[in-house]
Amino acid sequence: MQFEARLEWQRNGQPFLDHKYSRAHEWSFDGGLHVPASSSPASVPLPMSVADNVDPEEALVAAAASCHMLFFLSIAARRGHVVESYVDNAVGLLEKDGNGRMAMTNITLRPEIVFAGGGWPGEEEIAAIHHEAHDKCYIANSLKTEITIEPSIEPEG
């Protein structure tokens, strides 16, 4: 399988050698979706960055969280559990790694999942579903950073 994304940036006459050019660019995906992107203002100060745009660090955290969720939903369905909602406030930690290079050293997923009706799986089964989802997640398998999962388990009621 092959996956593609198109990235486009234009200088548009801006000075370049002084490093004060805009980092705003666009990601394009199959199906026609266009996402405004930029460096993070934490990496490149405003106004050369665009705070409202998605930055690569946020995208990496979102990709890891999304991949985990998609496998979690599939595994839960296979086990006969109906998921009503899944919300994750994922956080990535960018810091120097053991080699002194900046790296995403940890991604923490904090999924809050609501199951339908009263047939909630127990904590052990939810943990097993998370474990299997993590093992199957292509993004997690591609990263060398630690991914921690801290699910919130609170039945409706």
Helices and strands as residue ranges (DSSP letters): E 6-8, E 25-28, E 34-37, H 56-78, E 83-88, E 91-96, E 102-109, E 111-115, H 123-136, H 138-142, E 146-149
